[in-house]
Amino acid sequence: MYERDGDYVTSALQQVMDLANAGQGVDFGESPRTLQRQAALQVLKSAGAIPKADLRFLLNCMMSRYGDGIIRCVCPLLTEQMLQTLTSLLASAMLVVSRRSHALRCLAAAESLLSVLRGLASQATTTTDAESPVTSPVSCADILAQVSELVRAVACTRHIFVPVTEKGGGGGHPTAFTYDPRLLVFEFVNNVILRKGQVDLVRRLTSSVKKHSSICTQMLMGEGKSTVVTPLLGLLLADRLQLVMLCVPHALLDFSRQALRDRFLPLHNRPVL
């Protein structure tokens, strides 16, 4: 599956780039006028007169409410159906890349558990019955910690998708799913899978801002306040009309500022002052 996913990502991204840059492998029509425009676009892009769409550009367009129009400025030959195909391929490629990365995390957790078990087996062959490693609290704690880590990794699910059920269906089974592209891009760029509590909290906070109401919440250490929730709020709320201000103790100023820059630097052109 890992290798098959890699082949799919390569193929999907190649199709995305061909669509966005009027590649020769894309059928925009057989009319002489269309073929002439396609050839002209390829020449202009090769000469640098028209910018080529790269992955970073397309990901930023996915997060913008004006993204479809911006992509059409780079490739005016795209039809509505082609544009939907482009965004669908790009979203599926991000999901598959995220799945590959998470599979590696699961394998790493399994290897860590095996390493602890091998150490325990080695200890059992060199100790006496009175010093049985099975009753050792350190060994048991290590095993339980590694097992818990592996279980959490294997049982991990996505929470950025919202099921849509058909009205009057009765069964309650979702017929489709909706999602915020900004959450998907955030997961892809930062190589994470957002937890349910993080997604729910971000949605609750952004909803409160839209309603112009105050809200106060608390998170424990290690739940992603500085590295997940705060950058996501900045991504979702900051635009050309409003800024996001983060208030932190002076001792955490440099750390918080750097955490935001690390999250935004790979993709977003958003300054952190």
N, C-alpha and C positions, 0 to 999 in steps of 0.2 A: 504494500500500500504506500509506503514511504516513497519508493522509487516512482510508482505510478502517479502519485501526487506531484512529484517534481516534474515529470513529463507534462502533466496537465498545465502546471503553472507556466512553464516555458512556452507551450503552445498558446495559452490564453493571452499572455502578455504580448506575444508576437502579433496576434490578431488585433489586440487593442491598439498597438502602435501603428499597424497598417491602416486601421480605420481612422485614427486621429491624424495621420500624416499622408493620407491619400496614396497609400502604397499600391504597387502594381498588382498585388494579389487580391485587391478589393474590386468587386464589380459594381461600379457606380452607374452603369448603363452603357449601351452600345452606340448611342448616337455620336456622330462626329464632334458635336459641340461639347458633350460631356467628356469624351476622351481627350479633346484638346485642353479643356480646363484641368483635367487630372494631370496631364503631362506638364502643363504650365505650373501647377502647384508644386509638383515634384522638383522642377527646375528652380523655382523661387526658393523653396526650402533648402535645396542643396547649396544654393548661392548665399543663403543667409538673409535674403530679403524678407522672408516670412519665417517667424520662429517655428522650430520643430517642437511638437508636443512630446515631453518626456514624462516619466512616471511621476515625478514630483509635481509637475504642472497639472496632470490629470487628477491626482489625489486632492490637490487644493481646489480644483474645480468641483469635485464631488462634494466638498464641504461648503461650497458657496451656493447661495440661492440663485445666483446668476451664472452658475457653472455651465449649463447647457448652451447658453448664448455665447459664452466665452469660447467654448470648444468649437462652436460653429464658425466663429471668427477665424480660428486657425485652420479649420477644414470646412469650408462652406458647402462642400458637396454632400455632407452627411444628411441623410433623411432622418425623420423622427424614429423610424424603426432601427436604423443603423445606430443612432445615438443611444437608444435603449439597449441594444446589443452590446455596445461599448461599455456602458456603465455596469451592465449585468456581468460581463466577462471580468471586468476589473474587480467588482465586489467578490465574485466567486474565487478569483485568484488570491485575493487577500485572505479569504476564509481558509483556503487550502494551505497557504503559507503558514497561517496561524496554527492550523492543525498539525502540520509537520513539526513546527517548533514545539508544540505541546507534547507531541509524541516523544521528542527527544528528552523533554523534562520528565516524562513518565519513565523512560528507559533509565535516566540518571537516578531517579528515585529507586527503581528496582535494583540497580547496580549497588547503590548504597546499602540497601537492605541485605543483599547477598553478601556484601563485604562484612557486615556485622555478623551475619549468621556463620560465615566461614571463620571469623575470628572466634566466635563462641565454640564452634566445633573443634578448632585447634586448641582452645583453652581446655576443653573437656578431655582431650587426650593427654594433657600434661599435668592435670590436677588430680588430687585424691578425691575419694568419695566424700570425705568430710568437708572439702572445699569445692563443692559442686558449683559450677558457674551458673546453673539454672536459678539458684537462689540468690545470686549476687544482684543487689539492687541496681548497680550501675549497668550491668549487662541487660537486665530486664527493661530498664528505662530507655536504653539505646534502641532495643528492638521495638518497643512500643512507639517510640518517636519516629523511627524509620517506616514502620507499618502505617502509622497515621499519615505520614507524608505521602506514601505511595497511594493510599486509599483516596486522599484528597485529590491527588493528581489524576487518577484514573476516573474518579466520579465527577470531575469538573465539567460543568455545562455552561453554555452561553446564556446571557441574560439581557443582551441588548435588543433582542427581537421580541416584538409584541404580537401575539397571535390575533388574528382577525377571524371571527366566526360569522357565518352567514346568518342573517336575520331569519328567524322562523325555522331554522334547521332542526332544532329540537335535540340533536345529538350533542351539540356543544363542541364538536371537533373543529379545530381551526382550518379554514380554507386557504389562508394566506398568512404571511407575516410581514410586518412593517418594521423598519429600523431607522435610526438616525445615522446617516453616513459618517458623521463626525465621530461617533463612538467607534464605529468599525475602523475608521482610519487611525484613530488613537490606539486601538488595540494592535493594529498592524505595524504601525511605526515604532511603538514602544515594546513590541513583543510581549504583550501581556494578554490575559483574559480577565475582563472585569468581573469582580464578584457581584453577587446579587445585592448585598448591602450597599456597595459602592454605587451601583446603577440606580437603585431606589433612592438613595440619598441625593444624588445629583439631580435626578428628576424632580424630587420634592423641593430642592432648593431653587432650581430654575423656575419651577412653577410658582413659587412664592415671589420671586423677583418679578415675573410677568404680571402678577396680581398686585404688585407694589405693597406687599405685606412683609412684616418682619418675621424672622424665624431664627431659632437658636437650637443647635444640636451639639452632641458630644460624641467623640470617637476615641477609642482606646489607642494606645501606642501600637504601631505596627499595622494598622488597618488602612493605611494609605492616605492619610490626610494631606501630606505635603507632596507626595509623588504621584497621586492619582486624582483625588477629589478636587484639590485646588487647581491643578492644571486644567482639568476638564471644565471646571466652572469658568476659568479664564477663556478657554476655547469656545464655550457655548454662549457666553454672555458678552464678551468684548466684541465690538464692531465699530463701524465708522461713526456711530452716534453716541456710544458710551464706552467707558473704560471700567476695568475691574481693579479695585484697590485691595491689597492684602495687608492686614495689620498683624504684625507678629512682635514678640519681645525682641529687644535689641540683640540679645545673644543668638537668636535664630535668624537674624536678617540675612546674613551672607548665605547660610545653608538654604533658606527658603528661596532666595533669589536665584541661586545656582540650580536648585531643583526645577524651577520653572524654565530656566534657560535650557537645561538638559532635555526637558520634555518637548519644548518648542523648536529647538535648534534643528533636528533632523528634517523638518518639513515646513513648519509654519514661519512665515515672515512677520512675526509679532514681537515687537521689542518688549523687554522686561527691564524697567528702570530701577 
